[in-house]
Amino acid sequence: MSTAIAEPIVTDAQKQQFQEEGFFILKNIVPADMLQMLREDCSYFIGYQDAQMDAANETTMGITHRSKRYFIGNRYRMSHRMWRFIYSDLMAQVAAAALGPDVYLFNEQWVVKGADVGMKFAWHQDSGYVKFGDPTTTHIPYLTCWITLDDVSEKNGTVYLLPHSRAGTKDTIFDHEKEEGTNDLIGYTGDDPGDPVIAPAGSIVAFSSYCFHRSGANHTPNMRRIYLAQYSALPIKSTKGGLWAMAVPFIKNGEVIYNHEDDTADKYGPGLREGGAS
């Protein structure tokens, strides 16, 4: 059964800004009950990630550094309720405004900076992580929804965006190099500092996977918590033919078609990728 998407909350001007500059921002848009749910599940999955590192006797896994910075990806099927946000009418409106009438869930993850010691994250394109693993990829831009679980500022490590017009990224995925010590991929080394996002908790920063972005360190006594939901207009496949992460059907011909009972890793991909967003 499909359902029509409600009246749009994304303006025509914001849609145009996304097409021309690679992003738009919706402040204070996530309902309070959904925001609380995301915060609660975030705490659970941080504990889950810590337990995994304890079992492996490691303090670093990929680009996750214990207590400093977490990237915890594609765990929503382990939650009995997160799907209600990922496939909500709110996210349908945001995704359709950026991508058009057909939308798939591509990836989802938590990005958390620890209190006081939360690490910066280098300039990159989210698509740069795909290209780094699949150098001849030709995928079209997908959408990153950077959702604030806390108020974000320059002091606690907010994201900085570099508009397409200043970076030349509208149609290009740049080569990225891995930074020793952090395992970050770096795709831009220029002087432009980017534009910081200052926004309250419950905001959505929607940006193209081709858009360069970075984030600063967290210098506050509280964590800076972000939830990412990433969507694509088409399944993103590697040059060998397999799915890069996931391709869970969400919207078809402008109507929500997601079926929770039908959503399995065996059918739509397990995800299990890491990287991108700040």
C-alpha positions as CSV (number, residue, x, y, z in Angstrom):
1,M,0.0,0.0,0.0
2,S,1.3,3.4,-0.9
3,T,0.5,6.8,0.6
4,A,0.8,10.3,-0.9
5,I,3.4,12.7,0.5
6,A,1.8,15.6,2.5
7,E,2.0,19.2,1.5
8,P,5.7,20.2,1.0
9,I,7.6,21.9,3.8
10,V,10.6,22.6,1.5
11,T,10.2,25.8,-0.5
12,D,10.9,26.3,-4.2
13,A,13.8,28.6,-3.2
14,Q,15.3,25.9,-1.0
15,K,15.0,23.3,-3.9
16,Q,16.8,25.7,-6.2
17,Q,19.5,26.3,-3.6
18,F,20.0,22.6,-3.4
19,Q,20.4,22.2,-7.2
20,E,22.7,25.2,-7.5
21,E,24.7,25.2,-4.3
22,G,24.2,21.7,-2.9
23,F,22.3,22.2,0.3
24,F,19.4,23.6,2.2
25,I,18.6,23.9,5.9
26,L,15.3,23.3,7.8
27,K,15.7,24.6,11.4
28,N,13.8,23.1,14.4
29,I,11.7,20.8,12.2
30,V,12.0,17.4,13.9
31,P,9.0,16.7,16.2
32,A,9.9,16.5,19.9
33,D,9.0,12.9,20.4
34,M,11.1,11.8,17.4
35,L,14.0,13.9,18.6
36,Q,13.8,12.2,22.1
37,M,13.7,8.8,20.5
38,L,16.8,9.5,18.4
39,R,18.7,10.7,21.5
40,E,17.7,7.5,23.4
41,D,18.8,5.2,20.6
42,C,22.0,7.2,20.1
43,S,23.0,6.4,23.7
44,Y,22.2,2.7,23.2
45,F,24.3,2.4,20.1
46,I,27.3,4.3,21.6
47,G,27.3,1.7,24.3
48,Y,27.0,-1.1,21.7
49,Q,30.0,0.4,19.8
50,D,32.1,0.6,23.0
51,A,31.3,-3.0,23.8
52,Q,32.5,-4.0,20.3
53,M,35.8,-2.2,20.9
54,D,36.2,-3.7,24.3
55,A,35.7,-7.2,22.8
56,A,38.4,-6.4,20.2
57,N,40.7,-4.7,22.7
58,E,40.8,-1.6,20.4
59,T,40.1,2.1,20.9
60,T,39.9,2.8,17.2
61,M,37.8,1.1,14.5
62,G,38.0,2.7,11.1
63,I,37.2,6.4,11.6
64,T,35.7,5.8,15.1
65,H,37.9,6.8,18.0
66,R,36.5,5.8,21.4
67,S,35.0,8.7,23.5
68,K,36.3,11.2,20.9
69,R,34.3,10.5,17.7
70,Y,31.8,7.9,16.7
71,F,30.6,6.8,13.3
72,I,28.0,4.0,13.9
73,G,26.4,2.9,10.7
74,N,23.4,0.9,9.5
75,R,22.0,-0.3,12.8
76,Y,18.4,0.8,12.4
77,R,17.1,-2.7,11.9
78,M,18.3,-3.5,15.4
79,S,15.9,-0.9,16.8
80,H,12.2,-1.5,17.0
81,R,11.3,2.2,16.3
82,M,14.0,4.0,14.2
83,W,12.3,3.1,11.0
84,R,9.4,5.3,11.9
85,F,11.6,8.3,11.6
86,I,13.8,7.2,8.7
87,Y,10.7,6.5,6.6
88,S,8.5,9.3,8.1
89,D,6.5,11.8,6.1
90,L,8.9,14.4,7.2
91,M,11.9,12.6,5.7
92,A,9.8,11.7,2.6
93,Q,9.2,15.4,2.0
94,V,12.9,16.3,2.4
95,A,14.2,13.5,0.3
96,A,11.7,14.0,-2.5
97,A,12.4,17.7,-2.6
98,A,16.1,17.0,-3.2
99,L,16.0,13.8,-5.3
100,G,12.6,13.7,-7.1
101,P,9.8,11.2,-7.2
102,D,11.8,8.0,-6.6
103,V,13.8,7.5,-3.4
104,Y,15.7,4.7,-1.7
105,L,17.4,4.6,1.7
106,F,21.1,4.3,0.9
107,N,22.8,4.6,4.3
108,E,22.2,5.7,7.9
109,Q,24.6,6.4,10.8
110,W,25.2,8.2,14.0
111,V,28.0,10.8,14.1
112,V,28.9,11.8,17.6
113,K,31.7,14.0,19.0
114,G,32.8,13.4,22.6
115,A,32.7,16.1,25.2
116,D,35.8,18.2,25.4
117,V,37.9,15.9,23.2
118,G,35.6,15.5,20.3
119,M,37.7,15.3,17.1
120,K,37.5,17.4,14.0
121,F,36.6,15.8,10.7
122,A,38.5,16.7,7.5
123,W,37.2,18.3,4.3
124,H,35.5,15.6,2.2
125,Q,32.6,14.8,-0.1
126,D,30.5,11.9,1.0
127,S,30.8,10.5,-2.5
128,G,34.5,10.7,-2.0
129,Y,34.2,7.7,0.3
130,V,32.4,5.7,-2.4
131,K,35.0,6.7,-5.0
132,F,37.9,5.8,-2.6
133,G,36.6,2.3,-2.5
134,D,35.4,2.2,-6.1
135,P,37.6,4.5,-8.1
136,T,35.7,4.3,-11.4
137,T,32.2,4.9,-9.8
138,T,29.9,7.1,-11.9
139,H,27.0,7.3,-9.4
140,I,24.8,10.4,-9.3
141,P,24.7,12.5,-6.2
142,Y,22.8,11.1,-3.2
143,L,21.4,13.1,-0.3
144,T,22.8,13.4,3.2
145,C,20.3,14.6,5.9
146,W,22.5,15.8,8.8
147,I,20.0,15.9,11.7
148,T,21.0,17.7,14.9
149,L,20.2,16.0,18.2
150,D,21.8,19.0,20.0
151,D,22.2,22.7,19.3
152,V,25.2,23.0,17.0
153,S,27.7,25.8,16.9
154,E,31.3,26.4,16.0
155,K,32.2,25.7,19.6
156,N,30.9,22.2,19.7
157,G,32.0,21.1,16.2
158,T,29.3,21.9,13.8
159,V,29.5,21.2,10.1
160,Y,30.9,23.7,7.6
161,L,29.6,23.6,4.0
162,L,31.4,24.7,0.9
163,P,28.8,25.7,-1.8
164,H,29.1,24.3,-5.3
165,S,29.8,27.7,-6.8
166,R,33.0,28.1,-4.6
167,A,34.2,24.6,-4.8
168,G,33.4,23.5,-8.4
169,T,31.6,20.3,-7.0
170,K,28.3,20.4,-8.7
171,D,29.2,17.7,-11.2
172,T,32.5,16.3,-9.8
173,I,33.7,13.8,-7.3
174,F,37.3,14.8,-6.4
175,D,40.0,12.3,-5.5
176,H,40.5,11.9,-1.7
177,E,43.6,10.8,0.2
178,K,43.6,9.0,3.6
179,E,45.0,11.0,6.5
180,E,47.4,9.0,8.7
181,G,46.3,8.7,12.3
182,T,42.6,9.6,11.9
183,N,41.8,7.5,8.8
184,D,39.8,10.5,7.5
185,L,39.6,11.0,3.7
186,I,40.6,14.5,2.6
187,G,39.4,15.9,-0.7
188,Y,40.0,19.7,-0.3
189,T,43.1,21.5,1.0
190,G,42.2,25.1,-0.1
191,D,41.8,28.2,2.0
192,D,38.1,28.6,1.9
193,P,36.8,27.9,5.5
194,G,33.3,27.1,4.4
195,D,30.1,28.3,6.0
196,P,29.3,27.1,9.5
197,V,25.8,25.8,10.3
198,I,24.5,27.3,13.5
199,A,21.2,25.6,14.3
200,P,19.1,24.3,17.2
201,A,18.5,20.7,18.0
202,G,15.9,19.1,15.7
203,S,17.2,20.8,12.6
204,I,17.9,19.1,9.2
205,V,20.8,20.1,7.0
206,A,20.2,18.5,3.7
207,F,23.2,18.4,1.3
208,S,24.4,16.7,-1.8
209,S,27.0,13.9,-1.5
210,Y,29.1,16.0,-3.9
211,C,29.2,19.0,-1.5
212,F,32.4,19.5,0.4
213,H,32.0,19.7,4.1
214,R,34.1,19.4,7.3
215,S,33.5,19.8,11.1
216,G,35.5,21.3,13.9
217,A,36.4,19.8,17.3
218,N,34.0,19.8,20.2
219,H,35.3,22.2,23.0
220,T,32.2,22.0,25.2
221,P,31.5,19.7,28.2
222,N,28.7,17.9,26.3
223,M,28.6,15.5,23.4
224,R,27.6,16.8,19.9
225,R,25.2,14.2,18.5
226,I,24.1,14.0,14.9
227,Y,22.0,11.4,13.1
228,L,22.5,10.9,9.4
229,A,19.9,9.5,7.0
230,Q,21.2,9.2,3.4
231,Y,18.9,8.7,0.4
232,S,19.5,8.1,-3.3
233,A,17.3,8.4,-6.4
234,L,18.7,5.1,-7.7
235,P,20.3,2.1,-6.1
236,I,24.0,2.9,-5.9
237,K,26.0,-0.1,-7.2
238,S,29.7,-0.7,-7.5
239,T,31.3,-1.2,-10.8
240,K,31.3,-4.9,-10.1
241,G,27.5,-4.8,-9.8
242,G,26.9,-5.2,-6.1
243,L,25.1,-2.7,-3.8
244,W,27.5,-0.2,-2.2
245,A,25.4,-0.1,1.0
246,M,21.6,-0.4,0.9
247,A,18.7,0.3,-1.6
248,V,15.5,0.1,0.5
249,P,12.6,1.4,-1.5
250,F,11.0,4.4,0.1
251,I,9.2,6.5,-2.5
252,K,8.0,5.6,-5.9
253,N,6.3,8.0,-8.3
254,G,5.9,10.5,-5.5
255,E,4.2,8.1,-3.1
256,V,5.6,6.4,0.0
257,I,5.8,2.7,-0.6
258,Y,8.1,1.6,2.3
259,N,7.0,-1.7,3.8
260,H,8.5,-2.4,7.2
261,E,7.6,-6.1,7.2
262,D,9.4,-6.5,3.9
263,D,12.6,-4.7,5.0
264,T,15.4,-7.2,5.3
265,A,19.2,-7.0,4.9
266,D,19.1,-10.1,2.6
267,K,16.7,-8.3,0.3
268,Y,17.9,-4.7,0.3
269,G,21.5,-4.8,1.5
270,P,23.0,-4.9,4.9
271,G,24.6,-1.4,4.6
272,L,27.7,-1.9,6.7
273,R,29.7,1.0,5.2
274,E,31.5,3.7,7.0
275,G,32.4,7.2,6.2
276,G,31.2,10.6,5.1
277,A,29.4,13.5,6.8
278,S,30.8,15.2,9.8
